[in-house]
Amino acid sequence: MAADRLVTARWLGGYQVDVMAGEFQTRVDEPVRVGGTNTGPQPTDLFLSAVASCFVMSLAHAARKRDLELSSIEVDVTGTYEGTRFSRIQISVRIPVPQDTAATLIASAERVCYVTNTLRASPEISVVNRDSVPPGV
């Protein structure tokens, strides 16, 4: 069953953008060293944050399904930036369980993580201009 999700971004000037995702607003900006004002995370950090948070939730889901009580779950996500894209994304997992249990949880999380599954399957991306001005106006 397909379901659309909508996130709206509004430019505030310079490199500042406010993003509305449901009821939540996030300020996005670039660091001062590249012309921004550093009032929020940069888009690439939000991208890596989406990978990290979704994978943590997927690990928690996998543990809950197995009735495992975990004291903590942490992941580090490192993106190797190459030109205009990430050429590699590495997820390092820290969960205080035996290695075989960790392997099972990680495999399960890999099956259900929406963000990493989307990246692996390369979704179709289209760009449309909703408010273009007709020629001659």
N, C-alpha and C positions, 0 to 999 in steps of 0.2 A: 504494500500500500504506500503510494507516494504521498509525501506531505511537504509542503513548502514552508520554509522559515524565512523571515524577512528581517534584515538588519539595515538601518538607515544611517548614512554618514552625511554630515553637513560641514562644509568648509567654513572656517572662522577667520581666514586670512593667514598669510604666511604658510606654515606647514601644520597649523593647528586644525584639528578635525574633531567634532563631537560625534560619537557613534551611539545610536540607540539600539539596544538589543532587548526587546521586550520592555520591561520596566526599568532597565538599567542603562545609565549613560556612562560612557568612558571617553575621556579626553585622550586623543592620540596626537603625537607631535614627533619631531625629530630632535636629536641632540643639537646643542648650540654649534658644535664643530662642523655641522653640515647645513647650517642655516636655520635651524629650528629654534625654539625657545625652551625646550626641555620641560614642558608642562605635563607630559604624559609619556607612556611607553611608545616606542616606535612600532610601526606595523609589523615588522619582522619579529619583534619580541612578542607581540600579541599572537602571531602565528605559532611560534614555538610554545607559548603559554597554552594555546588550544590543544596542541599535541600532548603536553605534559599533564594538563588537568584531565583531559579525556582518558589518558592511559591510567592515571591514578584511580579515577572512578571505575574504570573497567577492571582493575585489579581488586578494588573493594567489592565490586559486584561478584567477581569470581570467588573471592573468599567467603562472602555471605552465602552464596549457593552451596558451598561445601561446609557450612557451619563452622568456619574458622574465625576465631577472635584474633584480630591483629592489633598489636600495640601501636604500630605506625606503618605508613607507606610513604615513601619518597621516591621521586624520580628526578633526574637531571636530564634535560634535553639539550643537545648541542647541535646546532645547525652549522654546517660548513658552507659559508657564503662564497659563491663563485659567480662573479659578474652580476647579472640581474636575477639570480635565483639561488636557492640552496641546492647544492649538488649532493649533499648527504645529510641525513638526520639520524643521530644516535640517541637512543633512550637507555639510560642507565638506571636500573631499578634497585632500591634498597628496601627489602622487607625482611623482618627478623623471623625467618622460618628456615627449616632445613632446605638444602639445595634442591632436592627432588620435589618438594612442595612448591618452592619458588618457581621451578621450571613449569610445573603444571599450571600455576596461577598465571604466569606470563603467557603461556600458550593460549589459555582461555581468554585473557585480556586482548591478545592480538586478534582473536576471532571476532570480538565484539566491539572494539574501539572504533567509533564512527569516524573520528578524525584520521587515524592512520589508515583505516580501510579506504577512505575517500582518496587519500594521497596515493595509495597503491593502485587504485583503479582509474586514476586520471579522469575526473569528470569533464564533461563537455562544458566549455565556458563560452558564453556569448555576451556581447556588449551591445546595448541598444540606447539610442538617444530619445528619451520620452518627450523632451521639450524643445526640440529644434525649431528654429525660426525658418519659415518658408523663404525661398529665394526671392530677392527683390524687396524684402520688408525691412 
